[in-house]
């Protein structure tokens, strides 16, 4: 695999997502904690919200959807629907799902997976944006006006950094 189209970013993302199927470690019980049922239910709701956000992103992207960070040849710039509020709503959806798992399970392992996903998706988004700027000149304006992944969240919205 050459990583010519960003395949390594996708592999890292899919590996971290798949690892969310692992059991919690350490379990809250092994740490002497009783994990509240309310947290488990809240985590499941957050996970469901993340899945809903992902579905919205898939529908809005339509034929421009690609799992790789490099855009499909001839892809259109989508700035409507969930893309009005966030440049990378599918990445945000993955992070929301991961957060839901962390809340539901109370697992340090899953918290580390969430942090790893943040790092991978930030890197993947930067690569994607470099390619989008080269292929779609209007992307630069969209990028300056629209939050990256999470508005006003350091590291997940780099609009102010780029403007400086």
Secondary structure, 3 states (H helix, E strand, C coil): CCCCCCHHHHHHHHHHHHHCCCCCCCCCHHHCCCCCHHHHHHHHHHHHHHHHHHHHHHHHHHHHCCCCCCCCCCCCCCCCHHHHCCCCHHHHHHHHHHHHHHHHHCCHHHHHHHHHHHHHHHHHHHHHHHHHHHHCCCHHHHHHHCCCCCCCCCCCCCHHHHHC
